[in-house]
Amino acid sequence: MIPSVLPTYSRAPMSFVKGEGSWLIEADGRRFLDLGAGIAVNALGHAHPALVAALTDQANALWHVSNLYQIPQQQKLADLLVEHTFADTVFFTNSGTESCELAVKMARKYWYDKGAPERVEIITFEGSFHGRSSAGIAAAGSEKMTKGFGPLLGGFKHLAWNDHEALTAAISDQTAAIMIEPVQGEGGIRPLPDQCLKGLRDLCDEHGILLILDEVQCGVGRTGKLFAHEWAGIEPDIMMVAKGIGGGFPLGAVLATENAASGMTAGTHGSTYGGNPLGCTVGCAVLDTVADPEFLADVSRRAGALRQSLEGLIAEHPDVFESVRGTGLMLGVKCKASNIDIVNAGYDQQVITVPAADNVIRLLPALNITEADIAEATKRLSAAASKIEQTV
Ligand SMILES: Cc1ncc(COP(=O)(O)O)c(C=O)c1O
């Protein structure tokens, strides 16, 4: 008999009733050190007092109001995002997938309105992940995600990661945009070198096409800058955001320049919940902390400490782990043993990591994880690795 929850997930057996900072707690009091943060969602950890206060104050005042009316909390968050980024304008969604949908629509409408309706093609890359909607799976294009769900939304051209010649050859008079994650998340924590991101920007400028960055996983302070592309000193035309921006409340956004957004006039897009007072109030509280340069410098310091601990862990367990990669607090450990076995062995030691493609375990902890928790996490991962060694 089919379970009452559609069985699309394979779930670990833990069930948490409470969260505190970087810790998740089960009903019997067992405490797990959370290095996954809901897959890069709980940017400030669990139950951060400023976020709890913002959410409860707003919940006591007003939950939902339609986008038919003014929403001051939405206006405030849009103003903050415009102040802190390349963007001139923001549309709020509830998830990364919805942000992908709008990014695709926005790029196509841009060209339609410019009198080039044939420019519909969006270039994407192998190993990418942009969500599970029809546009999201067509954009990523992997068989794993698309098999059985055809006919797929057309107009995506999938290229190998890091093949500059193929990229130049793929651009045609039907190209609307290039869409890419500055750091691939699901694809196994693969950062695009700054030089490549700069090269992509130049290529887009040369051909007059749009650059869409998917910062759903790598954005909102995760790499030690507010958004990852800032390290390369470039700006996109359109950017997809979600996850960390809501700190655990479902919230996403598409940020764009005035030029890229020029086709999105009244009636061209909408959302019932996107930009609701609860989500935007929490989003403002997240940004108040994360956009502070001192907080971002701390993220880089913590990232340095975690990376150093992981290097030590790899040296201690060379048969289990191979290398560390990634940037900021978006780190991946390439494994020699099975990454799934290591994640499961971690659960036995009450430490949570997240598997990714290419036999990698991902560490995406809260951006305010303490040094003590980093040290404790390393101890627990080492104990998990020792157990794996005993079975090899
Ligand atoms: C880079 C990237 N884009 C898009 C998505 C989809 O976001 P959501 O699951 O919020 O719809 C994800 C989710 O993992 C992601 O990592």
The ligand as a Tripos MOL2 file, in Angstrom:
@<TRIPOS>MOLECULE
LIG
   16    16     1     0     0
SMALL
NO_CHARGES

@<TRIPOS>ATOM
      1 C1         21.3630   25.5870   -6.9410 C.3       1 LIG1
      2 C2         19.9270   25.2300   -6.6700 C.ar      1 LIG1
      3 N1         18.9610   25.7300   -7.4610 N.ar      1 LIG1
      4 C3         17.6640   25.4630   -7.2390 C.ar      1 LIG1
      5 C4         17.2740   24.6380   -6.2070 C.ar      1 LIG1
      6 C5         15.8290   24.3440   -5.9690 C.3       1 LIG1
      7 O1         15.4050   24.9850   -4.8000 O.3       1 LIG1
      8 P1         14.1070   24.5120   -4.0220 P.3       1 LIG1
      9 O2         14.3520   23.1350   -3.5320 O.co2     1 LIG1
     10 O3         13.9450   25.5440   -2.9310 O.co2     1 LIG1
     11 O4         12.9590   24.5820   -4.9630 O.co2     1 LIG1
     12 C6         18.2440   24.0940   -5.3630 C.ar      1 LIG1
     13 C7         17.8640   23.1740   -4.2710 C.2       1 LIG1
     14 O5         18.6470   22.4170   -3.7450 O.2       1 LIG1
     15 C8         19.6050   24.3880   -5.5990 C.ar      1 LIG1
     16 O6         20.5850   23.8790   -4.8210 O.3       1 LIG1
@<TRIPOS>BOND
     1     1     2 1
     2     2     3 ar
     3     2    15 ar
     4     3     4 ar
     5     4     5 ar
     6     5     6 1
     7     5    12 ar
     8     6     7 1
     9     7     8 1
    10     8     9 2
    11     8    10 1
    12     8    11 1
    13    12    13 1
    14    12    15 ar
    15    13    14 2
    16    15    16 1
@<TRIPOS>SUBSTRUCTURE
     1 LIG1         1 GROUP 0 **** ****
